[in-house]
Amino acid sequence: EARLIAEREENERLERERIEQEKQQLLELKDRERREDELNELRHILDENHSAVTTWESECRNKAKWERYMCCDGSPDPAVQPEINSFISLWREDSETQIQQVMKNCALALQVRPA
């Protein structure tokens, strides 16, 4: 009789462990699904933010180009190497030594900087 009671208790314990293990697996599965949903949502948000940043950068570049174009001061675009080379070459070739013109050229040279 003690052996039967021990076997029954052992079977009940095994059954409780099996049920507990199934509950644990179900909880882990739900947690994994939740994390996958959160990850997909995060990816979606990151894609939207990346698109917004790309659009913003493009608009800023276009705006800077337009403002530079509207400035019409004759200064070279620092992003265009040939314009800088031409500016420097013309400056070196200018033999005019009037101080006012030299000062204007220096001020213009200081304004030539990357945007």
C-alpha positions as CSV (number, residue, x, y, z in Angstrom):
1,E,0.0,0.0,0.0
2,A,2.9,2.4,0.8
3,R,4.4,1.5,-2.6
4,L,1.1,2.4,-4.3
5,I,0.9,5.7,-2.5
6,A,4.5,6.5,-3.4
7,E,3.8,5.6,-7.0
8,R,0.7,7.7,-7.1
9,E,2.5,10.6,-5.5
10,E,5.3,10.2,-7.9
11,N,2.9,10.2,-10.9
12,E,1.1,13.2,-9.5
13,R,4.4,15.0,-9.1
14,L,5.5,14.1,-12.7
15,E,2.1,15.3,-13.9
16,R,2.4,18.6,-12.1
17,E,6.0,19.0,-13.5
18,R,4.7,18.3,-17.0
19,I,1.9,20.8,-16.6
20,E,4.2,23.4,-15.2
21,Q,6.7,22.8,-18.1
22,E,3.9,23.2,-20.6
23,K,2.8,26.5,-18.9
24,Q,6.4,27.6,-19.0
25,Q,6.8,26.8,-22.7
26,L,3.5,28.6,-23.5
27,L,4.7,31.7,-21.6
28,E,8.1,31.6,-23.4
29,L,6.3,31.3,-26.8
30,K,4.0,34.3,-26.0
31,D,7.0,36.3,-24.8
32,R,8.9,35.4,-28.0
33,E,5.9,36.5,-30.1
34,R,5.6,39.7,-28.2
35,R,9.3,40.5,-28.7
36,E,9.0,39.7,-32.4
37,D,6.1,42.1,-32.7
38,E,8.0,44.8,-30.8
39,L,11.0,44.2,-33.0
40,N,8.9,44.6,-36.2
41,E,7.3,47.7,-34.8
42,L,10.8,49.1,-34.0
43,R,12.0,48.3,-37.5
44,H,9.0,50.1,-39.0
45,I,9.7,53.2,-36.8
46,L,13.4,53.2,-37.8
47,D,12.5,52.9,-41.5
48,E,10.2,55.9,-41.1
49,N,12.8,57.9,-39.3
50,H,15.5,57.0,-41.8
51,S,13.2,58.2,-44.6
52,A,12.4,61.4,-42.8
53,V,16.1,62.1,-42.1
54,T,17.0,61.4,-45.8
55,T,14.3,63.7,-46.9
56,W,15.4,66.4,-44.5
57,E,19.1,66.1,-45.5
58,S,18.1,66.4,-49.2
59,E,15.9,69.5,-48.5
60,C,18.8,71.1,-46.5
61,R,21.3,70.5,-49.3
62,N,18.9,71.9,-51.9
63,K,18.1,74.9,-49.7
64,A,21.8,75.6,-49.2
65,K,22.5,75.3,-52.9
66,W,19.6,77.7,-53.6
67,E,20.8,80.2,-51.0
68,R,24.3,80.0,-52.4
69,Y,22.9,80.6,-55.9
70,M,20.8,83.6,-54.7
71,C,23.8,85.1,-53.0
72,C,25.3,86.1,-56.3
73,D,28.6,87.3,-54.7
74,G,30.9,85.7,-57.2
75,S,32.6,83.5,-54.6
76,P,33.4,80.0,-55.6
77,D,31.5,77.0,-54.3
78,P,33.9,75.2,-51.9
79,A,32.3,71.8,-52.8
80,V,33.4,72.3,-56.5
81,Q,37.2,71.8,-56.9
82,P,37.5,73.5,-60.3
83,E,35.9,76.7,-58.9
84,I,38.3,76.8,-56.0
85,N,41.3,76.2,-58.4
86,S,40.1,79.0,-60.7
87,F,39.5,81.4,-57.8
88,I,43.1,80.8,-56.4
89,S,44.6,81.0,-59.9
90,L,42.9,84.3,-60.7
91,W,43.9,85.7,-57.3
92,R,47.6,84.8,-57.8
93,E,47.5,86.3,-61.3
94,D,46.1,89.6,-60.1
95,S,49.1,91.9,-59.9
96,E,47.0,94.7,-58.5
97,T,48.4,95.8,-55.2
98,Q,45.9,98.3,-54.0
99,I,45.3,97.6,-50.4
100,Q,41.5,98.0,-50.6
101,Q,41.2,95.4,-53.3
102,V,43.5,93.0,-51.4
103,M,41.4,93.4,-48.3
104,K,38.2,92.7,-50.3
105,N,39.9,89.6,-51.8
106,C,40.9,88.4,-48.3
107,A,37.4,88.9,-47.0
108,L,36.0,86.9,-49.9
109,A,38.6,84.2,-49.3
110,L,37.5,83.9,-45.7
111,Q,33.9,83.6,-46.8
112,V,34.7,80.6,-49.0
113,R,34.1,77.7,-46.6
114,P,32.2,74.5,-46.9
115,A,28.5,74.7,-45.9
